[in-house]
Amino acid sequence: MTIVSNIPATFRNIAHRGISVYKSPENTRGALRTAFDQGFDIETDVQWVGGEPFLYHDDYIPGPSDDTLNGGGFYLPTGKKLVYDCSPDELRKALFNKAKLEGLLSKQAGESIKLDLNENPIIATLNDLLPIPDGCKAYIELKRPDENKEFNDGLEETVVKWIERNNLHDKVVIISFNIPGLIKARKLDPRIEIGVDVYSDFGRNPQEAQKLRDIIGITCWNPPLEDTSASLVDSIHCLGLQIMPWTWNEDKGKEIAEVRRVLSLGVDGVINNQAAKVKATFQKSLV
C-alpha cells in the first residue's frame, strides 16, 4: 500500500499529449480538447513545419509499411520522412491507421486497447489549443532534433508572439530539452513561465537546476518518473522550483504505480498518460 498524503493544493495533473493515448491519438485536436474539457492541464509538442507550428512529437512521420507509434497513428502514403522536411500540406493530409495504432497501443499497455474516436483524427496546430479554459495550463514543449543546438527558424518567436497575442502568460508554460531555445524564449519575453525537461545524470543533478534557474529563470524541473527520488524532490524544492516528472509510453499498470510513488514524495505535478486515473488516485489518502 502506497501512502499518498502530501499532495499540494496546487498539484498539476498534466495530460501527456492530450487525453489518454489509450483513448484518443496523441497531439490531435480531439485529444487536446477532451483533456481541457475534463479540467486537465495538457502537455503537447510543437514543431516548425514549413513556417507553421504543428503539434507533433517524433522526428519522423512513418510511411504506410512502418510499424512505429510515431504521431499517434499517422503516416505519409509516400513513405517515411523527417517532420522538419515536410510541408504543412503533407501533415494536413497525413493518413490515419486506427487498426495499426490500436495494435501498437495494446502491446504498449499490456491489454487490449480500442480507441474512442468521435471525429476523424488530424494533426493539430498551435491554434487548436485555443481556448485554454480558466484553471487549466498548456505545457508546450519546443521539439528539436538536437538538445544543444540553437535553431534560428522562427519557432520560438512564433510561440512567444502567440502567447502574447492571446494573453496567455498565466496559462502557458514553455518547456524543452533544448536549452538554447529556452534561453531565446526568455530573452524574447521575461514574463513567460519556463520549465526544462531533463533526464539521466543531468536531470538528477540539482546543481544543474540551480544554474538554469539563475541563467534562464526556470520555474519547474521535469525529470522522468523513474529518476524522481525523495532527495531530488527535496533539493529542487529547496531551490524554489517545482518538480513535475514525465512518463515514458509504457505499461499502464507500471505507469500508475510510478505515479503513486512520486505523489507520495510531494511532486508538484505529473505529466502522464492516464489523467483520469491519476485524478482518482490523488483524491484518495490511501491507495
Buried (B, 14 or more C-beta within 10 A) or exposed (E): EEEBEEBEEEBBBBBBBBBBBBBBBBBBBBBBBBBBEBEBBBBBBBBBBEEBBBBBBBEBBBBEEBEBBBBBBBBBEEEBBEBBEBEBEBBBEBEBBEEBBBBBBBEBBEEEBEBEBEEEBBBBBBEBBEEBEEEBBBBBBBBBEEBEEEBEEEBBEBBBEBBBEBEBEEBBBBBBBBBBBBBBBBEBBEEBBBBBBBBEEBBBBBEBBBEBBEEBEBBBBBBBBBBBBEEBBEBBBEBEBBBBBBBBBBBBEBBBEBBBBBBBBBBBBBBBBBBBBBBEBBEEEEB
